[in-house]
Amino acid sequence: MATEVRELAVGGRTVRVTNPARVLFPEVGVTKLDLVEFYLSLGDAVLRAVHHRPTTLRRFPSGVDGESFFQKRVPRGAPDWVDTVRIRFPSGRSADEICPTEVAVLAWVANLGAIELHPWPVRRDRVEQPDQLRVDLDPQPGTGFADAVRAAEITRELLTELGYPCFVKTSGGRGLHVLVPLQPEWEFVVVRRAVIALARELARREPELLTTAWWKEERGRRVFVDYNQAARDRTIVAAYSVRASPTATVSTPVEWSELGEVDPRDLTTRTVPDLVARRGDPHAGLHSRPSRLEPLLDLADRDERDHGLGDLPYPPDHPKMPGEPARVQPSRARRRGPGDRQD
């Protein structure tokens, strides 16, 4: 049987959509062509979030009910107008990752079944220096989106005190992401240190709501400030990226003034294009006033000097870092004897 192909003209390019009627989201009937057209309908807004950024693709070739994988290297057979940039992983290995520069690239990756777009917080000309500080507010079991909203508002208050402009978006699930534009002058380890300082101050101010505990057994019913999203090779989903949820929800920028009225379940591929057409993109000016890290690094220095607080654990697949505490769950550490080996 011949494969059905639809050809689309996108900004002077021809993008082939194979099997356009394939259903990627069975619960709501969203097809591959629907996914492509969603990204095209928001073209410039999506492109702003990934423009000139190395971008990992989360692909679902058979739809959200099937298997998925993260594609970090440019797929074989990519058109010559799909740009790439070489990035280095924590392991020391490197790869050429796609680096979107035009809207046609969004249609091309959607045709691959790339439902989610995960850009690095760097641009191709400064791949070692993040230009975004990203705060991932992750509600734990027993908490929900309303708790994430409270956490985001407290985060905004602290960042405003420190002189930082900040922007917010839904994660496409129960969480929220707060973004701060940065001057790209500091490497990943320094930006992560700043995020840890921010997270610790937030937890001090609202210890019943917020936590920096890396181990799940210590988080309780609180919102986790996931500081390790600032580690190298850790990404959050892009603004306006579709999520692999049954109802095709979208990670959507919102105005701070409307945050309390938002229900992330209502922000889907069916509704977000009309929302953006009606009120514009709240992240359009995200990088108009980039900030410096010194206020947060001053917090980090104070924590180390006055409270003896150093680094926190990295993700388990990350190489061991200088000054990092042992990656041992507290419950396991308590069961060990004084002579047991600590890895």
Disulfide bonds with the S-S distance in Angstrom:
none
